[in-house]
Amino acid sequence: MGKDNTHQVDLEDEVVRGSIILNQGEMMWPPPAVEPSPVAAKPTAGAALVKAKEKEPFKDTMASSLTYTAGLGTLVVLGATAPDPAFTTMCTTFALAGICGYHTVWGVTPALHSPLMSVTNAISGITAVGGLLVMGGGYLPTNAVQTLAAAAAFVSFINIFGGFVITQRMLDMFKRPTDPKDTTISTVYQQRCSWEDTGTRQVRIWLIFTRWLTSPHLSAVWALSGACLLRLPPVGNTLGMIGVTGGITATVGLLNPPIEVLAQMGGAAVMGGAVGATIAKKVEITSLPQLVALFHSFVGAAACLTCIATYIHDFPHLATLDNAAVLKTAIMFGTYIGGVTVTGSLVAYGKLDGKLSSAALLLPGRHAINASLLAANIGCMGYFFNAPSLAAGVGMLSAITAGSGVMGYTLTAAIGGADMPVVITVLNSYSGWALCAEGFMLNNSLMTIVGSLIGSSGAILSYIMCKAMNRSLPSVIMGGFGTSSTGGGEAMAIEGTHTEVMTDGVVDALVNAKNVVVVPGTVSVLHWWG
């Protein structure tokens, strides 16, 4: 209450006056009542009301009508131009699975975003089915097609085994010491068939595999549903394992390959699974989110390899196929999306793991560069659609793979490290659409359903995360948040203050804290209080 050698008691100060009991022998307690500060007059009801946006029934109805018209018109066009009933059925399957994925993810608990991304990434390893369908030869591949297919199956199994191990490790972070011990969840599918005639053994085997092939579809939906609920994530992970295992086993059973090819398939599964599980088990717990991004690249690589192998395999018959246009379109999109997913996932992994700078790489005119790359890819697609020879077609697919890979790098590198969690969900969605393209290419409903589920759920999860950050998805994808679109503008002004805590300060805070809460997620958050 003073400076230097002076001593002054300011009785006008409410805090000082309330703390004085005696002043020069005069009793000052209790202090006089403090007059409350005047309260600002409340605005009148009319002034407080903000003019609500007037409803325009005509515009709202017109927008809704145009949406439904566009959707129904698309269905009519697809039905009129469908080369065969199988394509129409596949489109229906694709649409219904997308609706399931759309509605399943809306209720996800925010704390489960990372496990949900991980389990969907593991399920997207069903790309192994595409590799298995094209594999052949003997104990080893005997030509380029079989080699590409075996490589696709190998990298897919890395993703499957590693993805489910990562998911389980993420879910283990939610366990408490008081939680009951996990019990093995067994799911038994009982299918009863009755025949008046016993039939043949081949018919029975076909029916068994057909019913088993149906179960992975449902298991994928259940896996997403379980992963979205706080009490059911372990069940979702288990159901995902059941679905992928059932789908791959049923595919192998329907193919009924020779013993030599079966041994080759088993070798790809065992070696890929060993690599994936080893990586997922040895990585630090804080590095699990970026490992999910790394495994996304395996899905994209498998899609590219399978598309190229399928084109080489089917090229001699393309001229006589009724659905040649559908096949070529699926191959083009599968290769393009797969290429973007590979390099984009690698960049996301590098930024999250600290191997690359987390700062956004704002190349001058990067939007023009991306537009040029997109135009070049479209040009390659157009030439590929009318390629006169196998060499020309493979060359265009290679160019599409390279161009989309460069585009994946430029798009992801322009996004800052803080937005990488959203980028991972977008890449997860990309891997689903690549899987869808493979499903149309191979006329495989399992791959189409799982791909549509993952693609739609990944897109919705990206939207949810952007909404939580008060961001728009296009602003994240285009990168450069806080600067001008060309990268030459003034950086966005940052207001407020921050509290910097070094290692010693964190240790002291944890030692003195009574409660500590660790929030697992794409970026772990630590809260403590005394």
C-alpha positions, 0 to 999 in steps of 0.5 A: 500500500505504498512505495519507497519510504511512504505508507498510505492506506487508500480507504477508497479502495474496496479491497483495502477497506475491507481488510482494515480492522484498526486504523490509528486506533479507530475501529474500522470493522465491519466495513460499510456495505459495498454498493453494487455496480449499476447494471446496464439496462436490458434492451427492450424485447424488440431491440434484442430480437434479431430479424429472422431470415424469412422463409422462402417456401418456393425456393426451399421446395424447388431446391428439394425437388431439383435434388430428388429429380437429379437423383432419380434422373441419375438412376434412370440414366444408369438403368438405360445405359447399363450394359447388363443386369449385373451393373444395375445390381451393383449400382443398387448395392453401392447406393444402399451400402453408402446409405448405411455408412452415412447413417452409421457414423453420425452417432460416433463418440468424438473420443472414438474417432481414431479407433473408428478410422483404424478399424475401417482402414483394417476392413479396407484391407479386403482389397486382398480379395481382388489380388486373390481373384487374379492370382495364379501360377504355382508356388510362385507367380509365373507372369506379370499379372500373377506377380502384380496380384500377389503383391497386391494381396501381400500389401493388403494382408499387411494392412489387415493384420496391422490395422486390427492390432492398431485398433485393439491397442487404441481401445486398450487405452480406454480400459480401466483397472476396474473393468472386467476381464475381456471374454472371447466373443464367438459368433456362430452363423447357423444356416439350415437348408432342407431339401426334399432331395439330398442333392450333390455335395457340390451344391451344398458347398456352393450354398455354404460359401454363398451364405458365408459370403453374405456374412462379411457384408453384415459384419462390416456394418456391425463393425462400424456400428460397434466402433461408433458406440463407447461401450461396443468398440471391442465388439466392433473390432472383433466383428471386423475381424470376422467379416474380413476373415469370412470374406477372404475364406469364402473367396478362396473356397469359391475359387477352389485353387490348386494346392500350389496356388493355395500355398502361394495365397497362404504365403502372401497372407502369412508373410504380410500378416507377420509384417503388419502385426510386427510393425503395429506391435512395436510402434510406440503408443503415441505413434499409432495415429500416423501408423494408420495413415501409413497403412492407408497407403497399402490400400491404395497400392493394392488398388493400383496393382490389382487394376493394372493386373486386371487390365493386362489379364482381360485385355485380349477379351475387352473387344468382345465384352459387353461391359468393356466400358464399365470395366475400363472406367472402374480400372481408371478410377481405381488406379487414379484414386489409389495413386492419390491415396498412396502418396497422400498417406505417406505425406500425412504419415511423415508430417505426423511422425516428424519425418517431414516438416508439419508446415504447409508447403505453399508452392507458388500457383499450387492450385494451377499446378493441381488443376494441370495435373488433374487435366493431364490425368483426364487426358490420359484417361481419355486416351486409355479408354481408346488405347489401340494396344496393350502397351499403350493402355499399360503406359496410360495406366502408369501415367495415371498412377504417376500423375495421381501420385504427384497430385496426392503429394501436392495436395497433402503437402499444402496442408499443415500438420494441425489438419492432418487428422482430417486429412487421414479421414479423407484418405480413409474415404479415398481408400473406400472409393478405390475399393468400390472401383475394384468391386465394379471392376471384378463384379464383386459385391463384397468389395463394393459394399465394404468400399461404399461403407468405408467411403461414405463413413470416411466422408461423413467423419471428415465433415464431423471433424471439420464442423467441430473445428469450425472449418469447411472441408474444402478449406482443409483439402485446399490447404494454406489455412491462414494465408492467401491462396497463392501463398504470398499473402500476409499470415493470419494474425494470431491473437491472445496469449499461450502458456509454454510448458517445458518438460520439467514443468510438466513433471512438476505439474503431474507430481503435484496433481491430484487427478490426471486425465489422458484423452486418447485420440489422433493427438493425445491431450493431457489435463491435470488439476490439483 
